[in-house]
Amino acid sequence: MIDHVKLLIVFCNLLFGAAISVYIYQAYRRYASPPLKPMFYQIICLNLGILLLLTTKYQDINIGTEFAIIPPHFRSLVNSFLIYFFFAGFSYSSWGIYLAFLEKKITRQRVRWIAGVTIILIAGIFIEPFLTEGGLSHQVHYHIYENVGAVFILLELGLMITLPIKAGRLEDKKWIKVVRAFSFLYLARFPFTALLIIIPQPFRLLLGLLMLNLVPLLWYRLFMLPYIQKVNERPAEVMDLGGIAEHYKLSPRETEILGLIMDGKSNRDMEEDLFISYHTVKNHVYNLYRKLGVKSRFELLHLISNPGS
């Protein structure tokens, strides 16, 4: 009975995580805040790991290893592959969040290097059947893949520990608080998970999985969303649009578009207000982004609201 309760808990957490991923993705679509995109990928990766746990538990409980169609050795290799793929994806998305918070870009060279290392590492799992059991190469292979998960976790911890320190160099003090709040909430998951040892099953599993999915939602609702709303609420009247236009060499139409964006107008709103086509609005917005060196409305609002940053 307790095993089926655990199975239900894992399934409910998977649904909860899917709902949060949709919520964060919609927030990214609406505000285009850079950290939200890698955060969405991290939530997806986390819940793929929960899906793997659900699938494994379902097979163990309802099918049993003696009736499994897949040979045990091959199943072990596949599970190892999926687990390490999960760790790699989770770590990569954490790195993306780290860079986005610090307003840095992921270069293609770094992406290729990390992707190459990850592919080699994961592909190495399938070398095991060809190694002589008990030999030196087999022992080295075993120790590498026995501890690779811990290495990924330590890398993530290192990123989250250094993030609030690095964030202190940013100009926007309010943004620094948002960044540090995420880091502290993220790190709080580890001592919280350790304390779950004193809680009996299945409540331990329920709270552990719930905490993993709940942290991004809590951070977004309590810290990120209020920050975005304050940035968006700053009216165009208090901006020196003339000075901005002169500094960035904006055309009169682009200056007008900037003012409407600062007033919270969407592209469709500007189409109606300016009596021009939607395609023309998009062209003006694109040229405005290019001249200001931004890639989204959030970055534009952040730049204008924090001219010194």
N, C-alpha and C positions, 0 to 999 in steps of 0.2 A: 504493500500500500504506500509506504513512504517513498519508494522509487517512483511511483506514478505521480505523487505530489511534486517531487523534484522535477519531473518531466514537464508538468503543468507550469511550474514556476519559470523554468527556462523558456517555455513557449510564450508565456505572458510577457517576460522581459524582452523577448525578441520583438513582439508586437509593439511594446512601449518604445524600444529603440528605433524601430522603423518609423513610428510617429514623430519622434524627436528629430530624426534625420530629415524628414519632409519639412518639419517646422523650420529647422536651421537653413535648409536649402531655399525655402520661400523668403526667409529673412535676407539671405544673400542676394536673391533675385531683386528684392525690393530696395535694399540699401547698398549693395555691392561693397560691403566692408571686407577688405582683404583677408582678415583671419577667418571669416566664416566659411570660405570655400575649403581650405584644408581641414577645418574642423568638421565640415560635412563628410569629407572623405574618411576622417578618423572614426566618426560615428558609424559609418558604413562598414569599415574594416572591423571595428569592435563587434558589431552585430553579426558579421560573417563568422567571427570566432564563436559567438553564442550559438549561431546556427550549426556550426560544426559540433559543439557540445551537445546540442539538442539531437542531432542525427546520431551521434555515437551512443548517447544514452538510450535513445529509442531502440536502436539495434540491440544493445545489450539487454534491455528489459523485455522487449516484445519478440525478438527473434532469437537471441542467444548466439554465442560464438560457435556452438556446435552445428548450427543450421546456417551459418553465414556462407553465402555464395563465394565471396571474395576470400582467397587464401589469407590466413592470419599474417604471414610475413609481408605480403603485398599491401594488405590493409594497413599494417604498421608504417610502411614507407609512405603511403598516401597520406595518412594522418600526420606524419612528421612533416611532409611537404606542406600541407595546409596550415599547420601550426606555425612553421617558420615563415611561410608566406604572410600569415596574419601578423606576426611580429615585425616583419620587414615593412609591411604596409602601414602599420600603426606607428612605427618609428619614423618613417618617411613623412607621414602626415604631421607628426609632432614637430618635425624639423620645418615643414612648411608653415605651421602655426607660429613657430619661433621667429622665422624670418619676417612673416607678415606683421607680427606685433612690433618688430623693430624697424618696420618700413624698409625692408631690404628685398631684393629680387632674387629668385632662384635662377642662376645662370644655366644655360644648356650644357655647358661643360661639366658642371657639378651633377646635374641630373644624369648624364651619360655615365659618369664615373660611378655614382651610387647604384644606378640600374645594373651596370656591369658586375659590380661586386655582389649585388643581391642575386643576380641570375646564377653566377658561379657558385655562390654559397648554397642556394636552394638546389641547383642541379647536382651538387656533390652528395646530396642525400642518397641518390640512386646508384652511387658507386659501391655502397656497402655490400650488396650481394656478390660482387666480384672480388672482394677482399678475403684473404685467408683468415678465418676466425682464429683469434688468439695471437695473430702476427702483429708486428709493430705498426704497420699501416692501419690495421683494423683498430688497434687501441687508440692511435692518434685520431682517427676518424670518429670513434666513439666519444672521446673526451671533447672534441670540437663541438659536436652536435648535441652533446649532453648539456653544455653550458652556453650555447648560442642564445637561448632565450634570455638567460640572465644578462648577457652582454647587451642585448637590445634594450632590456629594462633599465640597465645602468646608463645607457646612452640617453634614454628619455629623461631619466632623473637628472642627469647632468644638464640637459637643455633647460628643464624647468627650474633648476636651482640657479643657473646663471642668468635666466631670463629677467628676473626683477633687478638684478645688478646692472645688466646691460641697458634695461629700460630707463634707469636713472639718468642716462645721457641724453634722453629725448627732451625736446623743448616743451611739449604740451604736458603740463602737470596733471591734468584730468585724465589724459590718455595713459600716463604712467600708472595711475591708480587702477585703471581698467586692466592693464597688462598684469600688474602685480596681483590683482584679485584672482585672475585666471590661474596664475602660477601657484598661489597658495591653496586654492581649491583643488587643483590638480594634485598637488603634493599631499593634501589632506586625505586623499583616497587611500594612501598606503598605510598610515597608522590606523585609520578606520577599519581597513580590511584586516589588519593584524588583531584588532580588538574583537573581531567577529568570532575568534576561536572560542571565546567563552560562551557564545550563543549556540544553543542546540540546533541541529538540522530539523526541518528544512528552512528555518528562519535565517540561518547563516547564508545559505545560497541565495535566498530572496533578497536580503539586504545587500549582499556583495554585488550581485549583478545590477540591482537597482541603483546603487551608488555610482557604478561605472557609467551608466547612461544618464544619471541625474545631474552630474556635475556640469556638463556643457549647458544644459537647460537653465540651471540655477544661475550660472555666471552670466548667460545672455540676458535673462530677465532682470537680474538684480544690478548688473553693472554695465553691460554693453548697450542695451536698449535705452536706458536713461541718457547715456553719453550721446548716442546717435540722435535722440530726440532734441537734446540741447543744441547740437550742431545744426540740425535742420530748422530749429526755431529761430535762429538768428536772422532777423529781417534784412532785406537788401538796403533799407533806408540807412542803417547804421554803417554800411560799408562805403568805402571810398571807391566807388565803381570807376570814377574818372581816373583816379590814380592807378587802379589795377589795369584798366584798359590801356593807359599810356605805358605802363611798365611792361606789359606783355604784348603790346602792339596789336590790340584787338580792334576789329572793325566796329562801326556803330551797331550793326546787327548782332554781332557776337557779344558786345557789351549788353545789349538788350536781353539777349538769351541768358547771359550770366545772371542778370538781375532777376529774371523769372525763375531760374533754377534756385537762386538763393531764397526766393519766396515760396519754394516748395512745389512749383509747377512741374507737371509731367510733360513728356513730349507731346502727348495728345492735347493737353491744356494749351501748350504754346502754339500748336497748329491752329486752334480755334481763336486764341487771343491775337495772333499775328496775321491771320488770314493767309497762311502759306501752307504748302503741302507737307505731309508728315515726312516725306523723303528729304525735303529741303531743311526741315527742322533737324533731322538726324545728321545731315551734312554740316550744319552750323555747329551742332553740339560736338561732332567729331573734330572739327577744326579748333574749337575752343579747348577741348581736352588736349589736343596736340600742342597748342601754343603754351598751355599752362603746365605741360608735362605730367598729366594725370591720365588714368585709364578708366575712371569710374566717377559717378556722382559723389560717392562718399569721399574719395580722395580729393575731389575738387572742393567740397565743402570743408574738409579738414584743412586744406591748404589755405583757403580764403579766411577761415575763422582763426587760423594760427599762422599769420604771415611770417613770424620769426622762425618757424620750425623747418 
